[in-house]
Amino acid sequence: MSSQSIFVTDALLMQEGDGAEVQRLFPIPRRMMHYDPFVLWDHFTIEPGNGFPTHPHRGFEAITYMFNGSMEHKDNLGNQSTVMAGGAQRFTAGRGIEHSEMPSSQGQSSGIQLWINLPQRLKQIDPGYQQVDSEVLPVRQVDDARVRVIVGEPSSLKIKTDMRYYDVRLPAGGQYVEPVPDGFRGLLYVMEGAVEVNGQSLQAGQALFFELLSELAMKGQQESRFMLVIGQPHEEPIHQWGPFVD
């Protein structure tokens, strides 16, 4: 990492699941595997008939946040529900879960899937599931930005890791400052437009990773939409074996 504790990378296009196209930030061998406490970041696009058929997981939590379309979750705990655009699903894999995630049969579905590591002391907790629909997720006006709070006060979506997760819209020329708690790290991923972050210009499909900062100062170079996640590292090794994080 640079002496400024900031670096920029591009998402890498690849295939996942059954016909799903993802723009992945990590894990990518020989480039970046993980960013404690975060294990995986995929910006996915799925056409009807494709998706993620039944498969197992353990050892982490995951949030699926939808931009367009919908995603149906089914699991071996008996949960079955569909999240629409602007809503989020969280599953806690814990000691083990089996689930499927399949998109709408009408039109394209897209969103972000983020995996968050569980600390070793929580690896064997019971699995669980939560859905929070779009109309329930709180929206705040912060400076010039419209911030939808996916994780963090006052959102009801609960995660075992101390973190904040936002969907941010910023007008051209608009400014937004977000404090970073001491010891936290995170990333900002640009969905649309262009934004300047602490003097660094980012375009759509690029991400800025940061740590050891007290705040992020953002300015819209164009009308922009970006995802911002900030979390407290567990400072434990992340051992990922496909769908398992031990």
C-alpha positions as CSV (number, residue, x, y, z in Angstrom):
1,M,0.0,0.0,0.0
2,S,1.2,3.5,-0.7
3,S,2.5,5.8,2.1
4,Q,-0.8,7.7,1.7
5,S,-2.8,4.6,2.6
6,I,-4.8,5.0,-0.6
7,F,-4.7,3.0,-3.8
8,V,-7.0,2.7,-6.8
9,T,-7.9,-0.4,-8.9
10,D,-10.3,-1.3,-11.7
11,A,-13.0,-4.0,-11.4
12,L,-12.2,-7.1,-13.5
13,L,-15.0,-8.6,-15.6
14,M,-15.5,-12.4,-15.2
15,Q,-18.2,-15.1,-15.1
16,E,-19.6,-16.6,-11.9
17,G,-22.4,-19.0,-10.9
18,D,-24.6,-20.1,-13.8
19,G,-24.2,-17.5,-16.5
20,A,-23.8,-14.5,-14.2
21,E,-21.4,-11.7,-15.3
22,V,-19.6,-9.9,-12.5
23,Q,-17.2,-7.0,-12.2
24,R,-15.0,-8.1,-9.4
25,L,-12.7,-6.1,-7.1
26,F,-11.6,-9.1,-5.0
27,P,-10.6,-11.9,-4.5
28,I,-8.4,-11.9,-7.6
29,P,-5.3,-14.1,-7.5
30,R,-2.0,-12.3,-8.0
31,R,-3.7,-9.0,-7.6
32,M,-5.8,-8.7,-4.4
33,M,-7.3,-11.6,-2.4
34,H,-9.1,-9.9,0.5
35,Y,-9.3,-6.6,2.3
36,D,-9.9,-7.4,6.0
37,P,-12.7,-7.6,7.1
38,F,-14.1,-7.9,3.5
39,V,-13.7,-11.1,1.6
40,L,-15.4,-10.6,-1.8
41,W,-16.9,-7.7,-3.8
42,D,-18.9,-8.5,-7.0
43,H,-20.9,-6.0,-9.1
44,F,-23.1,-8.6,-10.8
45,T,-25.4,-8.5,-13.8
46,I,-27.7,-11.5,-14.4
47,E,-30.1,-12.2,-17.2
48,P,-33.3,-14.3,-16.7
49,G,-32.6,-18.0,-16.5
50,N,-29.1,-17.6,-15.1
51,G,-28.0,-17.0,-11.5
52,F,-26.7,-18.9,-8.5
53,P,-28.3,-22.4,-8.0
54,T,-28.2,-24.1,-4.6
55,H,-24.7,-24.1,-3.1
56,P,-23.1,-24.2,0.4
57,H,-21.3,-21.5,2.5
58,R,-19.8,-21.2,5.9
59,G,-17.7,-18.8,8.0
60,F,-18.8,-15.3,6.8
61,E,-21.8,-13.0,6.2
62,A,-23.0,-11.6,2.9
63,I,-25.1,-8.7,1.7
64,T,-26.8,-8.6,-1.6
65,Y,-27.9,-5.1,-2.5
66,M,-30.0,-4.7,-5.6
67,F,-29.9,-1.9,-8.2
68,N,-32.3,-3.3,-10.8
69,G,-34.6,-6.3,-11.1
70,S,-34.9,-8.7,-8.2
71,M,-33.3,-11.6,-6.5
72,E,-35.0,-14.6,-4.9
73,H,-33.3,-16.2,-1.9
74,K,-34.1,-19.8,-0.8
75,D,-32.2,-21.7,1.9
76,N,-32.2,-24.9,3.9
77,L,-33.4,-22.9,7.0
78,G,-36.8,-22.6,5.3
79,N,-36.4,-18.9,4.2
80,Q,-37.8,-17.9,0.8
81,S,-38.1,-14.3,-0.2
82,T,-37.5,-11.9,-3.0
83,V,-35.7,-8.5,-2.7
84,M,-36.4,-5.8,-5.2
85,A,-34.3,-2.8,-6.5
86,G,-33.1,-0.7,-3.6
87,G,-33.4,-3.5,-1.0
88,A,-30.9,-5.8,0.6
89,Q,-30.6,-9.4,1.8
90,R,-28.1,-10.5,4.4
91,F,-27.3,-14.1,5.2
92,T,-25.0,-15.3,8.0
93,A,-23.4,-18.5,6.9
94,G,-21.9,-19.3,10.4
95,R,-21.3,-23.0,10.8
96,G,-23.0,-23.7,7.4
97,I,-25.9,-22.8,5.1
98,E,-27.1,-23.9,1.7
99,H,-29.0,-21.4,-0.5
100,S,-29.8,-20.3,-4.0
101,E,-30.0,-16.8,-5.4
102,M,-32.0,-16.5,-8.6
103,P,-33.0,-13.3,-10.5
104,S,-36.3,-12.1,-11.8
105,S,-37.7,-13.9,-14.9
106,Q,-38.3,-10.5,-16.4
107,G,-35.4,-8.3,-17.6
108,Q,-31.9,-7.9,-16.2
109,S,-31.0,-7.9,-12.5
110,S,-28.0,-6.2,-11.1
111,G,-26.5,-5.3,-7.7
112,I,-23.5,-5.7,-5.4
113,Q,-22.7,-8.8,-3.4
114,L,-20.3,-8.2,-0.5
115,W,-18.9,-10.9,1.8
116,I,-17.8,-9.9,5.3
117,N,-15.6,-12.2,7.3
118,L,-16.7,-13.6,10.7
119,P,-14.0,-13.5,13.4
120,Q,-12.9,-16.9,14.6
121,R,-14.9,-16.7,17.8
122,L,-18.1,-16.5,15.6
123,K,-17.3,-19.0,12.9
124,Q,-19.6,-21.7,14.4
125,I,-22.7,-19.5,15.2
126,D,-26.0,-20.5,13.8
127,P,-26.8,-19.5,10.3
128,G,-29.4,-16.8,9.7
129,Y,-31.1,-14.6,7.1
130,Q,-32.6,-11.1,7.0
131,Q,-34.2,-9.0,4.3
132,V,-34.7,-5.2,4.4
133,D,-36.8,-3.7,1.6
134,S,-36.1,-0.5,-0.2
135,E,-38.8,1.5,1.5
136,V,-37.4,0.5,4.9
137,L,-33.7,1.5,4.3
138,P,-33.2,5.0,5.6
139,V,-32.1,7.9,3.4
140,R,-30.1,10.9,4.7
141,Q,-29.1,14.2,3.2
142,V,-25.4,14.7,4.1
143,D,-23.8,17.9,2.7
144,D,-24.8,17.7,-1.0
145,A,-25.1,13.9,-1.0
146,R,-28.2,11.7,-0.8
147,V,-27.1,8.7,1.2
148,R,-29.0,5.5,1.5
149,V,-27.9,3.6,4.6
150,I,-27.6,-0.1,4.0
151,V,-25.6,-0.9,7.2
152,G,-25.1,1.5,10.1
153,E,-27.4,3.6,12.2
154,P,-30.3,3.9,11.7
155,S,-30.6,0.9,9.3
156,S,-32.2,-2.2,10.7
157,L,-29.9,-4.5,8.7
158,K,-27.6,-6.2,11.2
159,I,-24.1,-7.5,10.7
160,K,-21.7,-9.0,13.2
161,T,-18.8,-6.7,12.1
162,D,-18.7,-3.0,13.0
163,M,-19.2,-1.3,9.6
164,R,-21.1,1.3,7.6
165,Y,-22.3,0.6,4.0
166,Y,-23.8,3.4,1.9
167,D,-25.3,3.9,-1.6
168,V,-24.5,7.6,-2.4
169,R,-25.7,9.9,-5.1
170,L,-23.7,13.2,-5.5
171,P,-24.5,15.9,-8.1
172,A,-21.9,17.5,-10.3
173,G,-19.9,20.0,-8.2
174,G,-21.5,18.6,-5.0
175,Q,-19.4,17.9,-1.9
176,Y,-19.7,15.3,0.8
177,V,-17.4,14.6,3.7
178,E,-17.6,11.2,5.6
179,P,-15.6,10.7,8.8
180,V,-13.6,7.4,9.1
181,P,-13.5,5.9,12.6
182,D,-10.1,5.3,14.1
183,G,-8.6,2.0,12.9
184,F,-11.3,1.4,10.2
185,R,-10.6,0.9,6.5
186,G,-12.8,0.6,3.4
187,L,-13.4,1.2,-0.2
188,L,-15.4,3.5,-2.5
189,Y,-16.7,2.0,-5.7
190,V,-18.0,4.3,-8.5
191,M,-21.1,3.0,-10.2
192,E,-21.9,6.0,-12.4
193,G,-20.2,9.3,-13.3
194,A,-16.9,10.5,-11.9
195,V,-15.9,11.6,-8.4
196,E,-12.9,13.1,-6.7
197,V,-11.9,11.5,-3.4
198,N,-9.2,13.2,-1.3
199,G,-7.8,14.6,-4.5
200,Q,-7.9,11.3,-6.4
201,S,-10.2,11.2,-9.5
202,L,-12.2,8.0,-10.1
203,Q,-14.4,6.9,-13.0
204,A,-17.2,4.3,-13.2
205,G,-15.9,0.8,-12.5
206,Q,-13.0,2.0,-10.4
207,A,-12.5,1.7,-6.7
208,L,-10.4,3.5,-4.1
209,F,-9.2,1.5,-1.1
210,F,-8.2,3.4,2.0
211,E,-7.1,3.1,5.7
212,L,-5.4,5.3,8.3
213,L,-7.6,8.3,7.3
214,S,-9.7,10.4,9.5
215,E,-12.1,11.4,6.7
216,L,-13.0,11.1,3.1
217,A,-13.7,14.3,1.2
218,M,-15.7,13.7,-2.0
219,K,-16.6,16.0,-4.9
220,G,-18.8,15.2,-7.9
221,Q,-16.8,15.7,-11.1
222,Q,-20.0,14.6,-12.8
223,E,-23.4,13.6,-11.5
224,S,-22.3,10.4,-9.7
225,R,-23.4,7.3,-7.8
226,F,-21.0,5.3,-5.7
227,M,-20.9,2.7,-3.0
228,L,-19.0,3.4,0.2
229,V,-18.1,0.7,2.8
230,I,-16.1,1.3,5.9
231,G,-15.4,-1.5,8.4
232,Q,-13.2,-2.5,11.4
233,P,-10.6,-5.2,10.5
234,H,-10.7,-8.4,12.6
235,E,-6.9,-8.6,12.2
236,E,-7.1,-12.3,11.6
237,P,-6.0,-14.3,8.6
238,I,-8.8,-14.9,6.0
239,H,-8.7,-18.5,4.7
240,Q,-11.1,-18.7,1.7
241,W,-11.7,-22.0,-0.1
242,G,-14.3,-21.2,-2.7
243,P,-17.6,-20.8,-0.9
244,F,-16.1,-21.4,2.6
245,V,-14.1,-18.9,4.8
246,D,-12.4,-20.7,7.6
